[in-house]
Amino acid sequence: MDRIEAAKEHFGKLIEEQFARIEKMKEEKEFIDYDSLDKVIIGVVGGDGIGPYITSQAQRVLEFLLDDEAKAGKVEFRTIDGLTIENRAQHNKAIPDDVLAEIKKCHIILKGPTTTPRAGDPWPNIESANVAMRKELDLFANVRPVKVPEEGIDWMFYRENTEGAYALGSKGVHVNDDLAIDFTVTTQEGSHRIIKSAFEYAKKSGKNKVTVVTKANVVKATDGKFLDVAKEIAKDYPGVEWDDWYIDIMTAKLIDPKRRTNFKVMVLPNLYGDILTDEAAEFQGGVGTAGSANIGKRYAMFEAIHGSAPRMVEEGRGKYADPSSIMRAAVMLLEHMGKIDKAEALSSALDKCGVYEKKYVITGREDGATGAEYAEYVMETLEKL
């Protein structure tokens, strides 16, 4: 009985935490206007494993593209160390306090992958740094594009970033040896802001179609709320077509050549978004080629969507890691800043270098180019555009 009472108390505290978070969401201001700032500070957080190797190359490319802005004092790059698994384990925190303080001094973050400990790893069971950063900076929208023109694929995913199964993933309860319970959370405010963002994008981009993905037929309370909010928001966008699909059949239809081209903008709760965007990334060459944006009203963070690949570093192959994914994230970073021409130039250069011309090829080993050589290749290509 004591264990049951302890579990009830734990659950009560979680509810109190969520009510406090909801109140903060209600106090949110409008999105930051970068043009109104004297200087935009871009923090470069290498992470661990291959993270520092690939982020340093993406930073070189960004510095090349934003050289005029940097010289004019309108843009500043800051390298932020300390988000390694070793330092996080030493502090027993997903993000050490001093690292978080430096991150919060920036407006935009370019972030490399970080290791999340698994059972059997020699690290404490600390929360994912990605999940923690999304919560600390309230980066509620995870935005991932997937585009394969020859296949008729032009998708944009809006994944809710701060709720769902991941929000309380480290706060489940082992009631006893026979029972473990995890929690998922969906709020009116959290659902509204991500779904509205997806509809706004669909309207402004001309895609004019939103697909809402849930499992509301089974997960009735949380997924049901997400879908109900979507139904209400859709009424405000009569010019945007919308439909809803369940996550299980959606994973199948995404690989159906007859149906997949019908999807345009997809909005999903956290876990489903993680699964579906990784599947979708395979169409354009895998998660190693895809970038990701994490958008809030005050901060924005851009990252590669693959893991930290510590084995590559252990084997001395870190310098051969492919920086394409985080360079794709850099395209989204430039778009977010309003540097559309430079974003399009970088996107074109990456297509030419990685898809069409392939003068240098990344293999992850000595028989391929290093990340530094590939960055030089990209910058040489940019000069010719």
Sequence and secondary structure as in RCSB ss.txt:
>XXXX:A:sequence
MDRIEAAKEHFGKLIEEQFARIEKMKEEKEFIDYDSLDKVIIGVVGGDGIGPYITSQAQRVLEFLLDDEAKAGKV
EFRTIDGLTIENRAQHNKAIPDDVLAEIKKCHIILKGPTTTPRAGDPWPNIESANVAMRKELDLFANVRPVKVPE
EGIDWMFYRENTEGAYALGSKGVHVNDDLAIDFTVTTQEGSHRIIKSAFEYAKKSGKNKVTVVTKANVVKATDGK
FLDVAKEIAKDYPGVEWDDWYIDIMTAKLIDPKRRTNFKVMVLPNLYGDILTDEAAEFQGGVGTAGSANIGKRYA
MFEAIHGSAPRMVEEGRGKYADPSSIMRAAVMLLEHMGKIDKAEALSSALDKCGVYEKKYVITGREDGATGAEYA
EYVMETLEKL
>XXXX:A:secstr
 HHHHHHHHHHHHHHHHHHHHHHHHHT      GGG S EEEEEE  STTHHHHHHHHHHHHHHHTHHHHHTTSE
EEEEE   SHHHHHHHTSSS HHHHHHHTT SEEEE       TTSSS     HHHHHHHHTT  EEEEEEEEGG
GTEEEEEEEE SSHHHHTTT  EEEETTEEE   B  HHHHHHHHHHHHHHHHHHS  EEEEEE TTTSTTHHHH
HHHHHHHHHTT TTSEEEEEEHHHHHHHTT TTTGGG  EEEE HHHHHHHHHHHHGGGT GGG EEEEE SS E
EEEESS   HHHHHTT GGG   HHHHHHHHHHHHHHT HHHHHHHHHHHHIIIII  SS   SSTTS  HHHHH
HHHHHHHHH 
